[in-house]
Amino acid sequence: MSDEDVKRILETYRKIAVVGMSKNPEKDAHNIPMYLKKQGYEIIPVNPTTTEIAGMKSYNSLSDIPLEFDIVQLFRPSEDVPPFVDEALKTKAKVIWMQLGISNEDAAKKARDAGLVVVQNRCMMVEHMRLVRSGSKT
């Protein structure tokens, strides 16, 4: 995926369902979504172990979210990705984003075949800082 493609995703889509968002502020699965929230993205935590993260309602699963969202950001081990992609395919999500260190070719192919854009093994915060924020005046 080209830098232009990644930049387009980050500039176009603003609502992110974060699967595996952590309550622990010491973890990347907490800090990265919080960074994105500060950049104006709407963050929707998905974590079945809690009802709230950083003042935001947390949902048990993607199918429990009553709102539409554009991106499914995955903070789950690579081998755990397929069921989340299957669930995402039942929503109006447009992008599956597997965070740095996470990739699953079979799940990615299934998502692409269904018309979704797939990003694998890339940090959304790093890419935002590099491609979007670096070009702004903030």
C-alpha positions as CSV (number, residue, x, y, z in Angstrom):
1,M,0.0,0.0,0.0
2,S,1.4,3.4,-1.0
3,D,1.9,6.3,1.3
4,E,-0.7,8.2,-0.8
5,D,-3.2,5.4,-0.1
6,V,-2.5,5.4,3.6
7,K,-2.7,9.2,3.7
8,R,-6.1,9.1,1.9
9,I,-7.5,6.7,4.4
10,L,-6.3,8.9,7.3
11,E,-7.7,12.0,5.8
12,T,-11.0,10.5,4.6
13,Y,-12.3,8.3,7.4
14,R,-12.8,9.7,10.9
15,K,-14.7,7.0,12.9
16,I,-12.6,4.2,14.2
17,A,-13.8,1.1,16.1
18,V,-10.8,0.0,18.1
19,V,-10.8,-3.8,18.7
20,G,-8.7,-4.6,21.7
21,M,-8.4,-1.0,23.1
22,S,-6.8,-1.2,26.5
23,K,-7.8,0.5,29.7
24,N,-4.1,0.5,30.6
25,P,-2.5,3.9,29.7
26,E,0.9,2.3,29.6
27,K,-0.1,0.1,26.5
28,D,0.0,1.1,22.9
29,A,-3.5,-0.2,22.5
30,H,-4.5,2.7,24.8
31,N,-2.1,5.4,23.7
32,I,-2.5,5.1,20.0
33,P,-6.3,5.5,20.0
34,M,-6.0,8.3,22.5
35,Y,-3.6,10.1,20.2
36,L,-6.0,9.7,17.3
37,K,-8.8,11.0,19.4
38,K,-6.8,14.2,20.1
39,Q,-6.3,14.5,16.3
40,G,-10.1,14.7,15.9
41,Y,-11.0,11.1,15.1
42,E,-14.0,9.5,16.8
43,I,-12.9,6.5,18.8
44,I,-15.2,3.6,19.6
45,P,-13.6,1.1,22.0
46,V,-14.3,-2.6,21.6
47,N,-13.2,-4.5,24.7
48,P,-15.5,-7.1,26.4
49,T,-13.7,-6.7,29.7
50,T,-15.0,-3.2,30.4
51,T,-17.9,-0.9,29.8
52,E,-15.8,2.3,29.6
53,I,-12.3,3.4,28.5
54,A,-11.1,7.0,29.1
55,G,-14.7,8.2,29.4
56,M,-15.8,6.5,26.2
57,K,-18.4,3.7,26.2
58,S,-16.8,0.4,25.3
59,Y,-18.6,-2.3,23.4
60,N,-18.3,-6.1,23.7
61,S,-18.1,-6.6,19.9
62,L,-18.3,-4.8,16.6
63,S,-21.9,-6.0,16.1
64,D,-22.8,-4.3,19.4
65,I,-21.9,-0.8,18.2
66,P,-25.1,1.0,17.3
67,L,-23.2,3.7,15.3
68,E,-21.6,3.5,11.9
69,F,-17.8,3.4,11.7
70,D,-15.3,3.6,8.9
71,I,-12.2,1.8,10.2
72,V,-11.8,-1.3,12.2
73,Q,-8.4,-0.9,14.0
74,L,-7.2,-4.3,15.3
75,F,-5.0,-4.6,18.4
76,R,-5.3,-8.4,18.6
77,P,-2.7,-11.1,17.8
78,S,-2.5,-12.0,14.1
79,E,-4.0,-15.4,14.6
80,D,-7.1,-13.8,16.3
81,V,-7.8,-11.5,13.3
82,P,-10.2,-13.7,11.2
83,P,-13.3,-13.6,13.4
84,F,-13.0,-9.8,13.7
85,V,-12.7,-9.5,9.9
86,D,-15.8,-11.7,9.6
87,E,-17.7,-9.5,12.0
88,A,-16.5,-6.3,10.3
89,L,-17.8,-7.6,7.0
90,K,-21.3,-7.4,8.5
91,T,-20.9,-3.7,9.2
92,K,-20.5,-0.7,6.9
93,A,-16.8,-0.5,7.7
94,K,-14.6,0.5,4.7
95,V,-11.1,-0.3,6.1
96,I,-9.5,-3.0,8.2
97,W,-6.3,-1.7,9.8
98,M,-4.0,-4.2,11.6
99,Q,-1.6,-2.4,13.8
100,L,2.2,-2.8,13.7
101,G,3.2,-6.4,14.2
102,I,-0.3,-7.7,13.2
103,S,-1.0,-9.3,9.8
104,N,-3.1,-12.2,8.5
105,E,-3.1,-12.8,4.8
106,D,-6.1,-15.0,4.7
107,A,-8.3,-12.5,6.6
108,A,-6.8,-9.7,4.5
109,K,-7.7,-11.4,1.3
110,K,-11.2,-12.1,2.5
111,A,-11.7,-8.4,3.4
112,R,-10.3,-7.3,0.1
113,D,-12.5,-9.7,-1.8
114,A,-15.5,-8.1,0.0
115,G,-14.4,-4.7,-1.1
116,L,-12.7,-3.4,2.0
117,V,-9.3,-1.7,2.0
118,V,-6.8,-3.5,4.2
119,V,-3.7,-2.1,6.0
120,Q,-1.4,-4.6,7.7
121,N,1.6,-4.3,10.1
122,R,1.5,-0.5,10.2
123,C,0.9,1.8,13.2
124,M,-1.9,4.3,12.6
125,M,-0.3,6.9,14.9
126,V,3.1,6.7,13.3
127,E,1.5,6.9,9.8
128,H,-0.6,9.9,10.9
129,M,2.4,11.7,12.3
130,R,4.4,11.0,9.2
131,L,1.9,11.6,6.5
132,V,-0.8,13.9,7.8
133,R,0.4,15.8,10.8
134,S,3.8,16.5,9.4
135,G,2.1,18.4,6.5
136,S,-0.1,20.5,8.8
137,K,0.8,23.6,10.7
138,T,-0.3,22.2,14.1
